[in-house]
Amino acid sequence: MNEPSPPQSPLAVPEGMTVLQSSGLPSKTTNPYLIQLLASLPPGLRVEYFSMLRALFSGYDVFHVHWPEYLVRHRSRLGTAFKQLGAFFLLLKLWATRTPVVRTLHNLQPHEGSSRRERALLAWLDRLTTVWIRINATTEPRLPVTVTILHGHYRDWFASMPAPNAVPGRLLHFGLLRPYKGVETLLAAMADIADAQVSLRIVGNPASDGIADEVRQACRNDGRISATLRYVEDAELASEIGQAELIVLPYRQMHNSGTLLLALSLARPVLAPWNQANAAIAEEVGPGWVFLYRDELDARVVAETLASIRQRGAIAAPDLSARDWDKLGRQHHDAYASALRAAKEG
């Protein structure tokens, strides 16, 4: 289960190794993490994008899975049934052909609830996994092999987009608004902040009508709170982040956060719950960028963090050098090659 030593020479892999990604053809709403990963892969590696027909009936050397629940979920019950049937035959094919599976551990488990059938399919996929990729070194390794390839930064992605100066007192919570992200906790803390110069922006697409209604009600109750409840383009997001004095992420579950790294990539400090993963990032990027709290977020924590940011003055940008994509692309190539070699030797 321990990570193997980095190879001293390239692994023997077939010319033109083909990797099927579990994500579809990139679009404007595709997670930039995936787009940057695909762009960073070395020349000579062939990438295929997922469709169930391609997965079932085409040939490929490695199957790379990111968020496995998306393979078995659909908005409708009928759609879910069809996707799960397709997933069953896909897993059967992977098992019969001994096609290696590489799995990136973005989350330790799906954030929303799952059915018994879904859990059974995902457990089967786990058993078929040849190489696990953890994107932070605090994730518990899994058998048979786990390698660490850190989550890359977003500096290059947003480099061409102007970011305005921070607005004093501006708090920002952004990203897909899902139940585990604790936006209602942030709204409650904001209601207890007496300082009229503190404002709160909520930016992102709500996962449910209930979350949207709660945010809209808070905006009506407090003129310091405003929201953009939809998907926003990258340039607009960069502007929102740039105007924030502090990014606040009151997540109930937080292990790997692209949102946190996005904020740091645009040199904005972040307030987040304490855990080993966040503490490791705080140490990695340098002091004054990641502020951690224990227990529940409240008005006192927010006020103390704003005071700390103002007292620190100008400091060096966050150190994200360990997350450069050129290096991460080579590491992914090596992980694919390791999985393929293990499948052939097994």
ABEGO torsion letter per residue (X at the ends): XBBBBBBABBBBBBBGBBBBBABBBBBAABBAAAAAAAAABBBGBBBBBBBAAAAAABBBABBBBBBAAAAABBABAAAAAAAAAAAAAAAAAAAAAGBBBBBBBABABBABBBBAAAAAAAAAAAAABABBBBABAABBBBOABBBBBBBBBAAAAAAABBBBBBBBGBBBBBEBBBAAAGAAAAAAAAAABABAABBBBBBEBBABAAAAAAAAAAAAABAABBBBBBBBBAAAAAAAAAABABBBBABABBABBAAAAAAAAAGBBBBBBBBAAAAAAAAAAEBGABBBBBEBBBAAAAAAAAAAAAAAEBBBBBBAAAABAAAAAAAAAAAAAAAAAAAAAX
